[in-house]
Amino acid sequence: MSIGFGTDERVADIARRTTEFVRDVVQPEEQACDGNVHDGPEPLRRRLQDAARAAGVFAPHVGQEWGGLGLDLCGQAVVFEAAGYSLLGPLALNCAAPDEGNMHLLEVVADEEQKERYLRPLASGEVRSCFAMTEPAPGAGSDPRALATTATRTAGGWRIDGRKWFISGADGAGFAICMARTSGVAGDAGGATMFLVDADNPGMKVVRNIDTLDQGLFGGHSEVALDHCEVGDGAVLGEVDQGFAHAQVRLGPARMTHCMRWLGVARRAQDIALERAVDRSAFGKPLAELGMVQQLLADSEIDIETSRAVLLRACWELDQGRPAAQHTSIAKTYVSEAVNRVVDRSVQVCGALGISGDAPLSRLYREVRPFRIYDGPSETHRWAIAKRAVRAARERRAAR
């Protein structure tokens, strides 16, 4: 099996322009708002996305018929990392979560009418969106089978009832992709359906915005109530009772795009640490010449390069249409933990500066910690990785 990780000229050019755009346009905006966009300042989003269009780097992941650049996942990996160098870079390029994952899901699963109604305005940045699956305990979280929100057939379509929480970007979103149970009971492996719910539906309301460790996701994380939320049959995304299967279309790629964006954050943190190690002297020499600091810097270089390698391998598998669940789980687990290690080491190298507001590291530190929970905590992925490995070992034994 031959796997090539070379970057073609077009992708390299988009990545170069993205790097320049993030440096010259996005980072000053991030500094001005201290990276805190949970309250969703709409003029900032519009300003950044207009600038990204002008720079020719807008929507790198979306098909060209929907106004994007049409990059595959391996191409996205290079560009998204460049965008992720600033907390606001993905927002500017319109490739931030949850919109980016929802665009991919709509491209693959939605019918033509749904694409025109929901994908086109989302891809153009006219609206934002959210993905409403996670629920308060004992509902769906790391185990989606615990899904408790229900959708019941009515004369005109469906009535959705339930409560969602930690729904990223819900405040100010134009619509939600809502997961609800249409058959079975909580704990069953199937029976879920995805619904497209417009934000102005009187049966869906944002109850509160949740105070969280991170502050860099536009629109924050919200609790959402669905109370006699009436939708028509045309709101069904995909097929009834196939929601969990359709979610897999979004799940693997979205985990990888998370890794891409956060890898940009790790690279920025390492760059800050390297500059500090070169400029700051202690004990008669630059920090960069002290063995313990060198170990911290070296381990971060190893983590960044290894993260990029496992990420590209998983992206290649997905681009080839191969089964990639094991590779995406490995990449998500490793990269989420490696990014945390890199930022933590960078704080340590910078000492008091690292935990002060004079450098962005303390802000980056707050942002990356939740990544070990988002899109499945490390413990859930390790459980799945081990199960697949054991199953393969048993199959090999049975074949002997």
N, C-alpha and C positions, 0 to 999 in steps of 0.2 A: 504494500500500500504506500503510495507516494503522496506526501502532504507538503504542499508548498506554501510558505508564509511570505512570499515576496509581495511587495506593494506596487501595483501598476501606477503609471504616471498620472492618470486622472485622479486616483485616490490620494496619491502623494501631494498633488497640487491642492486639492480640497483641504487636506490636513494642514498644509503650509498656510493657506489663507485663513483657516480656522484659528491656528495658533496666533497669527498676527491680529486677527479680529478680537480674539479673547484678550490679548495683551493690551491692545490700544483702545478698545471700546468697552469691553465687558468688565474687566478688573476695576477700572475707575468707578463704574456704577456699583459694583459690589462693595467697594471701599466706602462709598458714600452712604449706603444703607446698612453697612456692617453685615451684609449677607443675610439679613433678616427679612424674609418676604412672606412669612406666614399670613400676614394680613392681606396679601395679594394686591399690591399697588398696580392696578391695571395700566396706568400711563407708562410705568417702567417696562412692563412686558411688551406693550405695543412699540415702545421706542427701541428696545433691544431687537425685537423681531424685524422691524423695518430696516434696522441697520444690517442685520444678518442677510436679509434679501438683497440689499444693495451690495453686500460683499460676496454674494453668490454662494453662501454656505447654508442656506435655510433648508430645513427638512431633508437632511442627507439620506434618511432611511426610507422615505416614502417613494412609491412608484412615480415615474415621470408623468403619467397620465393624471396624477393627483397633485402635481405641482412640486414634487420632490426631486431628489438627485438619483434615486434608485440604486443605492449601494447595497450590496449583499452584506451579510453579517461580518465577514472578514474585513471588508472595506469600512463598515461602520466601526469596527473595533479601533481602527487607527484614528478616525475622525472624532469619534465620541471621547476617546482619551484626551485628544487635544481640547475638545469642548469642556471636559470635566476639570480642566486645570483651574477654572473659576467655578464657584458654586452656582453662578448665574449663567454659565456658558450653555448648558443644555437647554435652559429656558429660552435663551436667545435663539438657538438653532431649532427650537420647537421639537427637541428630541428628549425632553425631560419626562420622567415618570410622573403620573401614570399615562399621560397622553400618548407617548411613543408606543407603549405596549398596546394601547387601545387601537391606535391606527393600524398596527400590524394585524390585530385580531379582526378588525373590520375589513381590511383588504382581503383576508382569506375567507372569512365566514359570512359576511353580510351579503344580502342580495343587492341587486343594482339600485333599487329604490332607496334602501338603507344607506348604501354608499354615498349616494348623492345628498341625502338628507343629513347624514352624520359624519361620514369620513371626509367629504370635501371641505366643509367649514372647519373641521378639526385640523386637517392637514395644512390649511391656509393660515391657521392661527386666529381665525375669526372667533372661535369658541375654545374653551377648555372642556375637559371631561374628568370622570372618575370611574373607578372600578369598585363596586360595592359588593364585597363578599364577606369580609371579616366581621364577626359579631361579638358582642359581649359574652362572657362565659355563661352557660356552657356551650355556646354556639360555635360556629366555624372559626377556626384560627389556623394553627399549624396542621390540624386535622380537618380538611374541608368536609369530610363526611358528616361532621357534627352540624352541618347546615340546618338551621331551624326556621329561617324565613320561608314562608309558604306563598305559593301562587295558586289560586283556586279559579277554576273556569267559571265564567259568567256568561250571560246571554250575548254580551258584546265583546268578550275577550277574556281578560284575566284580572283578578284582584290580588294584589301583593300586600302581605302583612308581615311585619317583622322589624327588627332593629339592627342597624349596622353601626360599627364604630371603628375608629382609626381609618376612616375612608379618606385617603390622601387626595387633596385638591378638590374636595366636594364643595367647599365654600366658594361660590362664584362659578362653578362648572355649568356648562350649558346642558349637559345631560349625563346620566349615569348608565353604566352597564351593570345591571343588578343581577346577582345570582340568587335564585329562589328555588325551593323544593316544590316540584310539581307531582311527585309520587314518592311513596315510601315514607320513612320516618327518619328523624335525626339518628345518624350512625350508619345508615345504609350507604353502600358504595356508589349507587347511582341515583337517578331520580331528580337531578338538578336541571334547571333551564336558565338561560341568560335572557334578560329583557332589557330593551332600550327604553329608558324612562327620561322624559324631558324634565328639565329643572323646574319648569312652571307647573308641573303636575301638582294639584293641591294635596294629593295623598303622600307626597314625599317632602320632608322638611329637614333642614339642618338644625339639630337640637342645640348643639354647642360645638365650639372649637376646643380641642383638647390641648392643654399645655404640655409640651413635649421637650425632650432634651435637645432635639434638632430644631432649627429655625429656618432652614434654607430651602424648604419645598414650598413652592408657590401655592398659596391657598391653605397651607397647613394640613392638619388631620382632624376630621370631624366625626361627630356622632350623628347618625342619620336615622330618622324614624319613617317607616312606611306603614301608613294606617289607612286601610281601604284604598290603596293606590290603584286606580283603575287604568288599565292599558288595553289597547286593541290587539288583535291577533298579529298585526303587522309589527308589533313591538318585539316579538320573539326573534332572538338572534340565533340563527342556526335552527336546530330541530328541538322539539320538546323532549325533555328527559336526557338530552345529550350535552348538557352544560359542562359537566366535568370533562368530557372528552374534548369539547371545543376549547375549554380553558387551557388544555395542553398546547394548543397552537400558540397561545400567548406566553405560557409559563416559562418554557426553556429559553426562548429568545429574550424575554424580558429579564430573566436572571442574568443573562450574559451582558445585556446593555447596561444593567446596573453595575456590573463589574467594570465595564469599559469606563463609565463615567467616574466611578470612585478611584479607578487606577490613575486617572488624571489628577485627582486630589492628592493621592500618595506621591506622585511625581513632583507636584508643587511643594509638598511638605519636605521632601528630600532635597529639593533645590534650595529651599530656605536654610535647611540644616547645613548643606555644603557651603553656602555663602558665609554662614556664621562661623563654621569651622575654619575657613580660610582667613576671615577678617579678625576673629577674636583670638587673643593670646592669653595664655595662663601658664604659670610655672616656667616662664622663660621661653615659650615657643608657641606657635599657632596651635589651636585645638586640633587642627587637621594632622598634626605630627604626633599627637598623643595616642598611644596604642589602644586605650579603651574607646576613645572617640572613633578611631579608625574601624574598630570592630562594629560599632553601632552603624556607621555609614556603610560598611561593607555588607552587613546583614540586610540593610534596607535595599541596597542594589540587588542583592540576591532575590529578595522577596518581590521586587518590582519585575525583574526579568522573568522569574518563574511564573508569576501571576500572568504576565503577558503570554507566555508560552502555553499554559494550560487553558487560558481563555481562547486563544487562536485555534487550538486543537478542537475545543468544543464548538466554536463557530464554524470551523471547516466541516465537522460532522453534520451540523445543522444545514449548512449550505448544500451539502451533497445529498440531503434528504435521508441520511442514515439515522438509525436509532441513536439518540444522543443523551438519554436521561442520565446515564452514569457519568458521562463527561461533563454535563452541565451541573450536576450535583457536586462533583469534585471541584470544578472551577469556582462555583459559587462559594463553597465552604472555604477553599484555600484563599481565594482573593479577598473575601470579606475579612478574614482573620489577618491576612498579610497587610492589607491596607491599614488596619488598626495598629499593627506592630510598627509600620513605617512612620505613621503620624506620631505615635507614642515616642519612638526613638528620636524623632526630630524635635519634639518638645524637650526631651532630656538633653540633647546636644545644645539646645539654645538656652537651657537653664531658666533663669528668672524671665528673660525675654520671651521664652516660649509660652509661659503661662500668663503673660501680660497682654493687654490690649494693643500694644505697640507692634505686634506681629499677628498674622492671622491664624497661627497654629492652634491657639485655644479654641477658636471658632471651628476650625477644621476637625479638631478632636471631638467636639460635641456632635458634629455632623456625621462622622464615620461610625461612631459606636453603634447606632441603631441598625447599621447595615448587617450586622451579625444576626439580626432578628428578622428584618424585612425579607420577603420572598423565601421564607422558611428558615428557621434558626439552624445553626450549625448542627445541633443535636439531631434534629429531624433528618437532615441530609446525611449525616454519618450513619444513622439507622438504615436509611434507604440504600446507601452505598454498600454497607455490609451485607444487607439482604441480597442485593444483586450479585455480589461477589460469591456468597455462599451458594446461591442458586446455580451460578455458572460452574462452580466446583463440583456440585452434585451431578450436573449434566455431563461434565467431563468424565466423572467416575462411572456413570451409567453407560457411557459410550464405549468404555474400555472392554 
